[in-house]
Amino acid sequence: MKDIRFVSADEAVSHIPSHCHVHLSSVASVPHCLIQALCRRADAGDVTDLHFHHFHTEGPAPYSEPRYEGIFFEQGFFVGPNVRANVNAGYADYIPVHLGESQALYRRGVIPLGAALVNISLPDADGYVSLGTSVDCSVAAIESAGLVIGVVNPHVPFAYGDLVHIDKFDYLVEDDTPLVTAAFAEPTPTEVLIGKNCAALVDDGDCLQMGIGALPNALAAQLGGHKNLGLHTEMFADGLLRLIKAGVINGAAKKIDTGKVVSSFLLGSQEVYDFIDHNPSVLMKDIKYTNDPWVISRNPHMKAINSATEVDITGQICADSIGTRIFSGTGGQLDFVKGATMSEGGKSITAFASRTNKGKNKIVSALNTAGGVVTPRADAHWIVTEYGAVDLYGRSLQERAKLLISIAHPDDREMLDREAFERFGPHYHNFSI
């Protein structure tokens, strides 16, 4: 192994040149000590024009704030709550990309990465470290960056999967800040109904992809009676952990990575992080692997379950924005939609409440002006609300309209039916499914 010095955070970031693209490990495992050191350097007038790239991050995000305009420029691959206001005000920005392709932006040199700043575990006896809860596109960043700084943190779990040798790092920094955790999100009564409707589409032996939040937790709560489920996902949290510990998810029916839980990044309780530590049944993998539709499709009976901000009556699925306002990002939705529909016996499922918390209908005759289509209508299959589940695959536009209106909020159906009639003409009311 090469001789790598432990240095202070300030010394480590002093080697990052101005006019540089910087990768941050993401979600729960952000190297905040290095970000704070960069802020001190910026306050001293010693650096300018740094572009930051990452998945969504938890905790403070000073690199997106107006006070660092012209010095830092946030250009994430996914927009979280900590940067959302600044992105929509123009102080920060968003790069639309399928998460599975985010790593290719580094590996192909589309983003010429100058520095990679990542949290890492303590090394094993052979000098390998784990990226813990945030493998995502960080492996690609380490491979591609001119400068690699690792924050050795004992709170980062040593997760098996894609490991990195300590020789890959130019500088190491010690830190013992605990990873950010997220409390279990209790589902609402509406989400419980959605969970039941989704669970009816899941059979014993299926392989699942879900995200985090109350809705996935509601679905997980309805799967307790299932057997031999698998998990191949970009992320998971406490709801699915309960199924793993109960033996419901055991991966026994998976055709690849049999018996293994496969994921790329995590956000959950400390119990989730402790679970993956030195656990051979969990593989934390490069997003290139977890989100590759061909890899996903090799698991038969893949059930990909995602959400939406709006769905129009032809099946166009908006999931990254609310009108012109960027809310989150493309994420891995289409990666898994494609993978699931290519899978033998697979299903792509989009699940959401029929109305927002403010009472606005989410099944609409036309998407909000400038709303982004994350999943095109040709790729939309099962759509689920608290009022039922419908399959759009192979259905015409008018058939889709009738099916989707049937699972809209009852108080919105007459309006949607009228708008569908105005769109499709007098033949629409004479058309039955």
C-alpha beads as a LAMMPS data file, in Angstrom:
LAMMPS data file: protein, C-alpha beads

433 atoms
432 bonds

1 atom types
1 bond types

-500.0 500.0 xlo xhi
-500.0 500.0 ylo yhi
-500.0 500.0 zlo zhi

Masses

1 110.0

Atoms # bond

1 1 1 0.000 0.000 0.000
2 1 1 1.165 3.524 -0.749
3 1 1 1.899 5.851 2.157
4 1 1 -1.184 8.051 2.612
5 1 1 -1.104 10.799 5.171
6 1 1 -3.937 11.675 7.495
7 1 1 -4.354 15.427 7.294
8 1 1 -6.828 17.995 8.582
9 1 1 -9.954 18.754 6.581
10 1 1 -8.594 22.229 5.837
11 1 1 -5.333 20.894 4.471
12 1 1 -7.090 18.251 2.376
13 1 1 -9.400 20.720 0.620
14 1 1 -6.553 23.205 0.106
15 1 1 -5.461 20.956 -2.767
16 1 1 -8.738 21.365 -4.661
17 1 1 -8.121 23.866 -7.480
18 1 1 -10.532 26.623 -8.434
19 1 1 -12.654 26.112 -11.588
20 1 1 -13.156 22.476 -10.611
21 1 1 -15.993 19.932 -10.629
22 1 1 -16.384 18.236 -7.236
23 1 1 -18.258 15.035 -6.376
24 1 1 -19.776 14.514 -2.921
25 1 1 -20.857 11.187 -1.466
26 1 1 -24.541 11.591 -0.900
27 1 1 -27.766 10.999 1.007
28 1 1 -26.881 9.987 4.612
29 1 1 -23.118 9.941 4.057
30 1 1 -22.215 13.505 3.091
31 1 1 -18.628 14.519 4.064
32 1 1 -19.781 17.611 5.943
33 1 1 -16.375 18.224 7.549
34 1 1 -14.886 18.774 4.073
35 1 1 -17.776 21.012 3.005
36 1 1 -17.271 23.131 6.112
37 1 1 -13.559 23.376 5.321
38 1 1 -14.355 24.492 1.770
39 1 1 -16.670 27.161 3.181
40 1 1 -13.838 28.445 5.382
41 1 1 -11.585 28.541 2.338
42 1 1 -14.256 30.389 0.337
43 1 1 -14.777 32.890 3.176
44 1 1 -11.036 33.595 3.055
45 1 1 -11.279 34.321 -0.688
46 1 1 -8.984 31.421 -1.531
47 1 1 -11.158 29.472 -4.006
48 1 1 -13.754 30.157 -6.673
49 1 1 -15.950 28.490 -9.298
50 1 1 -16.455 25.035 -7.754
51 1 1 -19.261 22.928 -9.249
52 1 1 -20.788 20.305 -6.930
53 1 1 -22.357 17.033 -8.136
54 1 1 -24.106 14.329 -6.117
55 1 1 -27.386 12.555 -5.488
56 1 1 -29.659 14.268 -2.971
57 1 1 -27.877 15.168 0.232
58 1 1 -29.028 15.304 3.829
59 1 1 -28.005 18.095 6.182
60 1 1 -26.796 21.643 5.470
61 1 1 -26.022 22.495 1.841
62 1 1 -24.077 25.782 1.903
63 1 1 -22.756 25.076 -1.612
64 1 1 -26.237 26.015 -2.900
65 1 1 -26.674 29.225 -0.930
66 1 1 -26.806 32.738 -2.421
67 1 1 -23.934 33.926 -0.200
68 1 1 -21.561 31.709 -2.194
69 1 1 -22.828 32.744 -5.612
70 1 1 -19.913 32.792 -8.069
71 1 1 -17.817 30.659 -5.708
72 1 1 -19.891 27.473 -5.409
73 1 1 -22.419 26.221 -7.936
74 1 1 -24.677 23.305 -7.033
75 1 1 -25.464 21.006 -9.996
76 1 1 -26.872 17.856 -8.404
77 1 1 -28.290 14.791 -10.125
78 1 1 -31.306 14.860 -7.785
79 1 1 -32.909 17.715 -5.859
80 1 1 -33.559 17.239 -2.156
81 1 1 -35.369 19.519 0.312
82 1 1 -32.116 21.169 1.428
83 1 1 -31.432 22.690 -2.025
84 1 1 -34.920 22.818 -3.560
85 1 1 -35.629 26.495 -2.871
86 1 1 -32.230 27.605 -4.135
87 1 1 -32.522 25.496 -7.291
88 1 1 -35.904 26.999 -8.078
89 1 1 -34.569 30.508 -7.362
90 1 1 -31.694 29.959 -9.799
91 1 1 -28.865 30.083 -7.260
92 1 1 -28.318 26.365 -7.768
93 1 1 -29.100 23.996 -10.619
94 1 1 -30.069 20.446 -11.537
95 1 1 -28.681 18.034 -14.140
96 1 1 -31.474 15.812 -15.508
97 1 1 -30.109 12.274 -15.743
98 1 1 -31.316 8.752 -15.070
99 1 1 -29.500 7.749 -11.892
100 1 1 -28.162 4.642 -13.599
101 1 1 -26.378 6.889 -16.101
102 1 1 -25.014 9.385 -13.544
103 1 1 -21.823 7.366 -13.210
104 1 1 -21.303 7.545 -16.994
105 1 1 -21.090 11.340 -16.810
106 1 1 -17.875 10.828 -14.834
107 1 1 -16.513 7.749 -16.577
108 1 1 -16.995 9.213 -20.066
109 1 1 -15.593 12.588 -19.085
110 1 1 -18.825 14.448 -19.800
111 1 1 -18.229 16.027 -16.389
112 1 1 -14.450 16.470 -16.064
113 1 1 -14.204 15.608 -12.396
114 1 1 -11.432 17.389 -10.542
115 1 1 -12.079 16.069 -7.029
116 1 1 -14.070 13.357 -5.234
117 1 1 -14.935 13.851 -1.551
118 1 1 -16.370 10.754 0.084
119 1 1 -17.090 9.260 3.485
120 1 1 -15.516 5.807 3.906
121 1 1 -15.389 3.045 6.501
122 1 1 -12.397 1.874 8.463
123 1 1 -10.231 -0.319 6.187
124 1 1 -10.199 -4.095 6.458
125 1 1 -7.043 -6.187 6.884
126 1 1 -6.349 -6.041 3.138
127 1 1 -6.676 -2.277 2.891
128 1 1 -10.157 -2.159 1.381
129 1 1 -12.750 0.345 2.519
130 1 1 -16.492 0.453 2.008
131 1 1 -18.506 3.446 0.875
132 1 1 -21.149 2.259 3.321
133 1 1 -24.567 3.742 2.789
134 1 1 -23.637 5.760 -0.315
135 1 1 -22.027 3.763 -3.107
136 1 1 -24.213 5.382 -5.822
137 1 1 -21.891 7.013 -8.405
138 1 1 -19.049 7.464 -5.910
139 1 1 -17.091 4.486 -7.273
140 1 1 -17.067 6.174 -10.676
141 1 1 -16.065 9.446 -9.033
142 1 1 -13.093 7.823 -7.290
143 1 1 -12.020 6.218 -10.575
144 1 1 -12.353 9.453 -12.545
145 1 1 -11.320 12.341 -10.284
146 1 1 -7.916 13.972 -10.379
147 1 1 -7.923 14.264 -6.581
148 1 1 -9.587 11.815 -4.174
149 1 1 -10.154 12.660 -0.506
150 1 1 -11.554 10.059 1.876
151 1 1 -13.084 10.844 5.246
152 1 1 -12.463 7.790 7.437
153 1 1 -15.485 7.619 9.705
154 1 1 -16.132 4.741 12.135
155 1 1 -19.881 5.374 11.776
156 1 1 -19.753 4.391 8.095
157 1 1 -20.735 0.706 7.997
158 1 1 -18.459 -1.739 6.213
159 1 1 -20.910 -2.977 3.597
160 1 1 -19.931 -5.668 1.117
161 1 1 -20.362 -5.185 -2.608
162 1 1 -18.199 -2.675 -4.457
163 1 1 -15.211 -1.932 -2.232
164 1 1 -12.358 0.518 -2.879
165 1 1 -8.702 0.054 -1.955
166 1 1 -7.163 2.656 0.311
167 1 1 -4.451 3.250 -2.320
168 1 1 -7.053 5.054 -4.449
169 1 1 -7.052 8.005 -2.028
170 1 1 -4.685 10.943 -2.151
171 1 1 -5.549 12.282 1.299
172 1 1 -7.378 10.890 4.317
173 1 1 -9.212 12.850 6.984
174 1 1 -10.494 11.483 10.293
175 1 1 -14.025 12.281 11.429
176 1 1 -16.490 10.627 13.809
177 1 1 -19.670 12.514 12.951
178 1 1 -22.663 10.108 12.961
179 1 1 -24.461 9.591 9.670
180 1 1 -27.764 11.361 9.145
181 1 1 -30.739 9.181 10.037
182 1 1 -34.395 9.342 9.040
183 1 1 -37.265 8.306 11.260
184 1 1 -39.738 5.647 10.154
185 1 1 -42.540 7.379 8.241
186 1 1 -45.917 6.205 9.501
187 1 1 -48.416 5.765 6.643
188 1 1 -51.678 7.680 6.536
189 1 1 -55.012 5.831 6.087
190 1 1 -54.911 6.767 2.385
191 1 1 -51.412 5.334 2.040
192 1 1 -52.521 2.144 3.765
193 1 1 -55.217 1.699 1.097
194 1 1 -52.667 2.325 -1.657
195 1 1 -50.359 -0.200 -0.011
196 1 1 -53.104 -2.820 -0.043
197 1 1 -53.821 -2.201 -3.727
198 1 1 -50.128 -2.518 -4.570
199 1 1 -49.692 -5.632 -2.435
200 1 1 -52.443 -7.326 -4.450
201 1 1 -50.109 -7.106 -7.472
202 1 1 -47.210 -8.805 -5.654
203 1 1 -46.930 -12.599 -5.582
204 1 1 -44.738 -14.946 -3.549
205 1 1 -41.239 -15.136 -5.040
206 1 1 -41.365 -11.689 -6.662
207 1 1 -38.354 -9.368 -6.610
208 1 1 -39.069 -5.814 -5.417
209 1 1 -37.850 -2.292 -5.994
210 1 1 -39.186 0.476 -3.778
211 1 1 -37.961 3.743 -2.337
212 1 1 -38.419 5.265 1.091
213 1 1 -41.198 7.139 2.823
214 1 1 -44.635 6.425 4.181
215 1 1 -45.999 4.901 0.980
216 1 1 -43.320 2.188 0.633
217 1 1 -43.684 1.555 4.373
218 1 1 -47.433 1.140 3.872
219 1 1 -46.846 -1.392 1.109
220 1 1 -44.232 -3.245 3.141
221 1 1 -46.717 -3.530 5.998
222 1 1 -49.129 -5.358 3.665
223 1 1 -46.547 -7.937 2.548
224 1 1 -46.034 -9.683 5.872
225 1 1 -47.883 -12.788 4.683
226 1 1 -45.839 -13.169 1.494
227 1 1 -42.973 -15.625 1.065
228 1 1 -39.557 -15.691 -0.600
229 1 1 -39.545 -12.111 -1.851
230 1 1 -36.354 -10.657 -3.282
231 1 1 -34.960 -7.133 -3.198
232 1 1 -33.013 -5.448 -6.003
233 1 1 -33.399 -1.708 -5.558
234 1 1 -31.503 1.549 -5.643
235 1 1 -32.375 2.152 -1.985
236 1 1 -34.316 0.775 0.955
237 1 1 -35.198 1.775 4.494
238 1 1 -36.888 0.581 7.666
239 1 1 -40.146 -0.697 6.167
240 1 1 -38.323 -3.218 4.010
241 1 1 -35.829 -4.010 6.776
242 1 1 -38.740 -5.334 8.855
243 1 1 -39.601 -7.744 6.026
244 1 1 -35.974 -8.834 5.744
245 1 1 -35.701 -9.529 9.467
246 1 1 -39.016 -11.392 9.369
247 1 1 -37.702 -13.640 6.593
248 1 1 -40.332 -12.442 4.098
249 1 1 -37.544 -10.997 1.948
250 1 1 -34.884 -13.672 1.662
251 1 1 -33.903 -13.566 -2.015
252 1 1 -34.376 -17.315 -2.375
253 1 1 -36.212 -17.000 -5.704
254 1 1 -33.787 -14.519 -7.302
255 1 1 -31.945 -15.753 -10.393
256 1 1 -28.995 -13.385 -9.851
257 1 1 -27.503 -12.431 -6.487
258 1 1 -29.597 -15.230 -5.012
259 1 1 -30.151 -14.787 -1.296
260 1 1 -28.754 -11.248 -1.374
261 1 1 -30.268 -7.834 -0.820
262 1 1 -28.883 -5.528 -3.538
263 1 1 -28.950 -1.750 -3.145
264 1 1 -26.853 1.328 -3.937
265 1 1 -27.643 3.904 -1.244
266 1 1 -29.637 4.105 1.972
267 1 1 -31.453 6.536 4.205
268 1 1 -33.073 5.226 7.356
269 1 1 -32.621 4.596 11.035
270 1 1 -29.384 3.590 12.717
271 1 1 -30.831 0.075 12.734
272 1 1 -30.661 0.018 8.920
273 1 1 -27.027 1.127 8.937
274 1 1 -26.100 -1.403 11.607
275 1 1 -27.836 -4.134 9.619
276 1 1 -25.617 -3.729 6.553
277 1 1 -22.370 -3.578 8.557
278 1 1 -20.275 -6.682 7.752
279 1 1 -23.446 -8.433 6.567
280 1 1 -22.674 -10.858 3.716
281 1 1 -26.354 -11.018 2.758
282 1 1 -26.270 -7.353 1.640
283 1 1 -24.465 -6.034 -1.437
284 1 1 -24.089 -2.263 -1.786
285 1 1 -23.305 -1.788 -5.458
286 1 1 -22.354 0.802 -8.055
287 1 1 -25.477 2.489 -9.486
288 1 1 -24.277 1.254 -12.889
289 1 1 -25.193 -2.255 -11.713
290 1 1 -28.267 -1.716 -9.562
291 1 1 -30.018 0.509 -12.113
292 1 1 -29.044 -1.243 -15.339
293 1 1 -32.372 -2.317 -16.909
294 1 1 -30.789 -5.470 -18.337
295 1 1 -29.447 -6.479 -14.902
296 1 1 -32.804 -5.681 -13.305
297 1 1 -34.635 -7.762 -15.916
298 1 1 -32.574 -10.858 -15.113
299 1 1 -34.657 -11.173 -11.942
300 1 1 -37.940 -12.796 -13.018
301 1 1 -41.196 -11.358 -11.670
302 1 1 -39.575 -7.991 -10.946
303 1 1 -42.056 -5.559 -9.403
304 1 1 -40.871 -1.951 -9.631
305 1 1 -42.987 0.395 -7.499
306 1 1 -42.514 4.135 -7.937
307 1 1 -44.516 7.306 -7.403
308 1 1 -45.628 10.435 -9.258
309 1 1 -46.550 14.051 -8.746
310 1 1 -49.099 13.904 -11.590
311 1 1 -50.371 11.463 -14.222
312 1 1 -52.388 12.659 -17.190
313 1 1 -55.291 10.690 -18.646
314 1 1 -53.083 9.280 -21.439
315 1 1 -50.582 7.815 -18.951
316 1 1 -47.806 10.393 -19.012
317 1 1 -46.109 10.219 -15.609
318 1 1 -44.614 13.352 -14.068
319 1 1 -42.399 12.636 -11.074
320 1 1 -39.624 15.248 -10.982
321 1 1 -41.471 18.546 -10.973
322 1 1 -44.596 20.523 -10.205
323 1 1 -45.064 22.717 -13.248
324 1 1 -41.848 24.659 -13.780
325 1 1 -40.713 23.963 -10.218
326 1 1 -38.185 21.155 -9.892
327 1 1 -39.197 19.027 -6.938
328 1 1 -36.832 16.046 -7.024
329 1 1 -35.391 14.506 -10.180
330 1 1 -35.658 11.828 -12.801
331 1 1 -34.078 9.421 -10.352
332 1 1 -34.060 5.744 -11.205
333 1 1 -37.739 5.533 -12.091
334 1 1 -37.355 4.789 -15.795
335 1 1 -34.354 2.514 -15.135
336 1 1 -36.627 0.251 -13.090
337 1 1 -39.713 0.727 -15.265
338 1 1 -37.726 -0.601 -18.215
339 1 1 -36.084 -3.367 -16.197
340 1 1 -39.352 -4.573 -14.698
341 1 1 -41.202 -4.636 -18.011
342 1 1 -38.320 -6.562 -19.605
343 1 1 -38.398 -9.077 -16.736
344 1 1 -40.252 -12.358 -17.231
345 1 1 -43.543 -11.854 -15.386
346 1 1 -42.474 -8.379 -14.253
347 1 1 -44.678 -5.381 -13.597
348 1 1 -44.028 -1.655 -13.482
349 1 1 -46.290 0.000 -10.887
350 1 1 -46.798 3.718 -10.282
351 1 1 -48.571 4.394 -6.977
352 1 1 -49.759 7.683 -5.509
353 1 1 -52.653 9.329 -3.691
354 1 1 -55.422 10.602 -5.956
355 1 1 -55.127 14.077 -4.457
356 1 1 -52.384 16.178 -2.911
357 1 1 -52.452 17.194 0.746
358 1 1 -54.036 20.455 -0.418
359 1 1 -56.834 18.651 -2.262
360 1 1 -55.575 19.094 -5.834
361 1 1 -56.232 16.184 -8.181
362 1 1 -53.133 14.235 -9.279
363 1 1 -54.843 12.443 -12.159
364 1 1 -55.262 15.286 -14.636
365 1 1 -56.479 15.804 -18.184
366 1 1 -53.175 17.500 -19.057
367 1 1 -49.958 17.827 -17.097
368 1 1 -49.206 21.099 -15.375
369 1 1 -47.571 23.533 -17.801
370 1 1 -43.875 22.646 -18.123
371 1 1 -44.253 19.566 -15.901
372 1 1 -41.617 16.979 -16.749
373 1 1 -42.493 13.589 -18.198
374 1 1 -40.279 11.098 -16.380
375 1 1 -42.038 7.965 -17.668
376 1 1 -43.537 8.305 -21.166
377 1 1 -47.066 7.079 -21.782
378 1 1 -45.740 4.161 -23.840
379 1 1 -43.896 2.890 -20.746
380 1 1 -46.752 3.368 -18.275
381 1 1 -48.267 0.078 -17.122
382 1 1 -49.959 -0.374 -13.736
383 1 1 -51.281 2.783 -12.058
384 1 1 -52.464 2.557 -8.445
385 1 1 -54.314 4.950 -6.156
386 1 1 -56.353 4.399 -3.001
387 1 1 -59.329 3.722 -5.292
388 1 1 -57.865 0.797 -7.204
389 1 1 -55.341 -0.400 -9.761
390 1 1 -55.505 -0.305 -13.569
391 1 1 -53.194 -1.643 -16.265
392 1 1 -52.601 0.722 -19.198
393 1 1 -50.403 -1.638 -21.220
394 1 1 -51.808 -2.159 -24.708
395 1 1 -54.646 0.302 -24.120
396 1 1 -55.597 3.164 -26.436
397 1 1 -55.742 6.792 -25.327
398 1 1 -59.502 6.728 -24.798
399 1 1 -59.332 3.423 -22.935
400 1 1 -56.581 4.847 -20.732
401 1 1 -58.668 7.896 -19.940
402 1 1 -61.609 5.773 -18.786
403 1 1 -59.374 3.479 -16.733
404 1 1 -57.527 6.318 -15.012
405 1 1 -60.692 8.268 -14.291
406 1 1 -62.066 5.144 -12.586
407 1 1 -59.313 5.366 -9.921
408 1 1 -59.314 9.169 -9.582
409 1 1 -60.872 10.790 -6.536
410 1 1 -64.660 10.400 -6.856
411 1 1 -65.171 14.154 -6.634
412 1 1 -62.845 14.674 -9.630
413 1 1 -64.265 12.044 -11.978
414 1 1 -67.095 14.102 -13.513
415 1 1 -64.688 16.953 -14.288
416 1 1 -62.108 14.587 -15.798
417 1 1 -64.759 12.797 -17.823
418 1 1 -65.959 16.113 -19.233
419 1 1 -62.403 17.144 -20.103
420 1 1 -61.791 13.775 -21.762
421 1 1 -64.970 14.262 -23.829
422 1 1 -63.711 17.692 -24.903
423 1 1 -60.388 16.183 -25.909
424 1 1 -61.536 13.056 -27.718
425 1 1 -64.857 14.211 -29.143
426 1 1 -68.410 12.812 -29.133
427 1 1 -67.308 9.229 -29.741
428 1 1 -65.709 9.128 -26.280
429 1 1 -68.987 8.677 -24.365
430 1 1 -70.015 5.842 -26.678
431 1 1 -66.760 4.022 -26.081
432 1 1 -66.633 1.257 -23.485
433 1 1 -63.796 -0.838 -22.083

Bonds

1 1 1 2
2 1 2 3
3 1 3 4
4 1 4 5
5 1 5 6
6 1 6 7
7 1 7 8
8 1 8 9
9 1 9 10
10 1 10 11
11 1 11 12
12 1 12 13
13 1 13 14
14 1 14 15
15 1 15 16
16 1 16 17
17 1 17 18
18 1 18 19
19 1 19 20
20 1 20 21
21 1 21 22
22 1 22 23
23 1 23 24
24 1 24 25
25 1 25 26
26 1 26 27
27 1 27 28
28 1 28 29
29 1 29 30
30 1 30 31
31 1 31 32
32 1 32 33
33 1 33 34
34 1 34 35
35 1 35 36
36 1 36 37
37 1 37 38
38 1 38 39
39 1 39 40
40 1 40 41
41 1 41 42
42 1 42 43
43 1 43 44
44 1 44 45
45 1 45 46
46 1 46 47
47 1 47 48
48 1 48 49
49 1 49 50
50 1 50 51
51 1 51 52
52 1 52 53
53 1 53 54
54 1 54 55
55 1 55 56
56 1 56 57
57 1 57 58
58 1 58 59
59 1 59 60
60 1 60 61
61 1 61 62
62 1 62 63
63 1 63 64
64 1 64 65
65 1 65 66
66 1 66 67
67 1 67 68
68 1 68 69
69 1 69 70
70 1 70 71
71 1 71 72
72 1 72 73
73 1 73 74
74 1 74 75
75 1 75 76
76 1 76 77
77 1 77 78
78 1 78 79
79 1 79 80
80 1 80 81
81 1 81 82
82 1 82 83
83 1 83 84
84 1 84 85
85 1 85 86
86 1 86 87
87 1 87 88
88 1 88 89
89 1 89 90
90 1 90 91
91 1 91 92
92 1 92 93
93 1 93 94
94 1 94 95
95 1 95 96
96 1 96 97
97 1 97 98
98 1 98 99
99 1 99 100
100 1 100 101
101 1 101 102
102 1 102 103
103 1 103 104
104 1 104 105
105 1 105 106
106 1 106 107
107 1 107 108
108 1 108 109
109 1 109 110
110 1 110 111
111 1 111 112
112 1 112 113
113 1 113 114
114 1 114 115
115 1 115 116
116 1 116 117
117 1 117 118
118 1 118 119
119 1 119 120
120 1 120 121
121 1 121 122
122 1 122 123
123 1 123 124
124 1 124 125
125 1 125 126
126 1 126 127
127 1 127 128
128 1 128 129
129 1 129 130
130 1 130 131
131 1 131 132
132 1 132 133
133 1 133 134
134 1 134 135
135 1 135 136
136 1 136 137
137 1 137 138
138 1 138 139
139 1 139 140
140 1 140 141
141 1 141 142
142 1 142 143
143 1 143 144
144 1 144 145
145 1 145 146
146 1 146 147
147 1 147 148
148 1 148 149
149 1 149 150
150 1 150 151
151 1 151 152
152 1 152 153
153 1 153 154
154 1 154 155
155 1 155 156
156 1 156 157
157 1 157 158
158 1 158 159
159 1 159 160
160 1 160 161
161 1 161 162
162 1 162 163
163 1 163 164
164 1 164 165
165 1 165 166
166 1 166 167
167 1 167 168
168 1 168 169
169 1 169 170
170 1 170 171
171 1 171 172
172 1 172 173
173 1 173 174
174 1 174 175
175 1 175 176
176 1 176 177
177 1 177 178
178 1 178 179
179 1 179 180
180 1 180 181
181 1 181 182
182 1 182 183
183 1 183 184
184 1 184 185
185 1 185 186
186 1 186 187
187 1 187 188
188 1 188 189
189 1 189 190
190 1 190 191
191 1 191 192
192 1 192 193
193 1 193 194
194 1 194 195
195 1 195 196
196 1 196 197
197 1 197 198
198 1 198 199
199 1 199 200
200 1 200 201
201 1 201 202
202 1 202 203
203 1 203 204
204 1 204 205
205 1 205 206
206 1 206 207
207 1 207 208
208 1 208 209
209 1 209 210
210 1 210 211
211 1 211 212
212 1 212 213
213 1 213 214
214 1 214 215
215 1 215 216
216 1 216 217
217 1 217 218
218 1 218 219
219 1 219 220
220 1 220 221
221 1 221 222
222 1 222 223
223 1 223 224
224 1 224 225
225 1 225 226
226 1 226 227
227 1 227 228
228 1 228 229
229 1 229 230
230 1 230 231
231 1 231 232
232 1 232 233
233 1 233 234
234 1 234 235
235 1 235 236
236 1 236 237
237 1 237 238
238 1 238 239
239 1 239 240
240 1 240 241
241 1 241 242
242 1 242 243
243 1 243 244
244 1 244 245
245 1 245 246
246 1 246 247
247 1 247 248
248 1 248 249
249 1 249 250
250 1 250 251
251 1 251 252
252 1 252 253
253 1 253 254
254 1 254 255
255 1 255 256
256 1 256 257
257 1 257 258
258 1 258 259
259 1 259 260
260 1 260 261
261 1 261 262
262 1 262 263
263 1 263 264
264 1 264 265
265 1 265 266
266 1 266 267
267 1 267 268
268 1 268 269
269 1 269 270
270 1 270 271
271 1 271 272
272 1 272 273
273 1 273 274
274 1 274 275
275 1 275 276
276 1 276 277
277 1 277 278
278 1 278 279
279 1 279 280
280 1 280 281
281 1 281 282
282 1 282 283
283 1 283 284
284 1 284 285
285 1 285 286
286 1 286 287
287 1 287 288
288 1 288 289
289 1 289 290
290 1 290 291
291 1 291 292
292 1 292 293
293 1 293 294
294 1 294 295
295 1 295 296
296 1 296 297
297 1 297 298
298 1 298 299
299 1 299 300
300 1 300 301
301 1 301 302
302 1 302 303
303 1 303 304
304 1 304 305
305 1 305 306
306 1 306 307
307 1 307 308
308 1 308 309
309 1 309 310
310 1 310 311
311 1 311 312
312 1 312 313
313 1 313 314
314 1 314 315
315 1 315 316
316 1 316 317
317 1 317 318
318 1 318 319
319 1 319 320
320 1 320 321
321 1 321 322
322 1 322 323
323 1 323 324
324 1 324 325
325 1 325 326
326 1 326 327
327 1 327 328
328 1 328 329
329 1 329 330
330 1 330 331
331 1 331 332
332 1 332 333
333 1 333 334
334 1 334 335
335 1 335 336
336 1 336 337
337 1 337 338
338 1 338 339
339 1 339 340
340 1 340 341
341 1 341 342
342 1 342 343
343 1 343 344
344 1 344 345
345 1 345 346
346 1 346 347
347 1 347 348
348 1 348 349
349 1 349 350
350 1 350 351
351 1 351 352
352 1 352 353
353 1 353 354
354 1 354 355
355 1 355 356
356 1 356 357
357 1 357 358
358 1 358 359
359 1 359 360
360 1 360 361
361 1 361 362
362 1 362 363
363 1 363 364
364 1 364 365
365 1 365 366
366 1 366 367
367 1 367 368
368 1 368 369
369 1 369 370
370 1 370 371
371 1 371 372
372 1 372 373
373 1 373 374
374 1 374 375
375 1 375 376
376 1 376 377
377 1 377 378
378 1 378 379
379 1 379 380
380 1 380 381
381 1 381 382
382 1 382 383
383 1 383 384
384 1 384 385
385 1 385 386
386 1 386 387
387 1 387 388
388 1 388 389
389 1 389 390
390 1 390 391
391 1 391 392
392 1 392 393
393 1 393 394
394 1 394 395
395 1 395 396
396 1 396 397
397 1 397 398
398 1 398 399
399 1 399 400
400 1 400 401
401 1 401 402
402 1 402 403
403 1 403 404
404 1 404 405
405 1 405 406
406 1 406 407
407 1 407 408
408 1 408 409
409 1 409 410
410 1 410 411
411 1 411 412
412 1 412 413
413 1 413 414
414 1 414 415
415 1 415 416
416 1 416 417
417 1 417 418
418 1 418 419
419 1 419 420
420 1 420 421
421 1 421 422
422 1 422 423
423 1 423 424
424 1 424 425
425 1 425 426
426 1 426 427
427 1 427 428
428 1 428 429
429 1 429 430
430 1 430 431
431 1 431 432
432 1 432 433
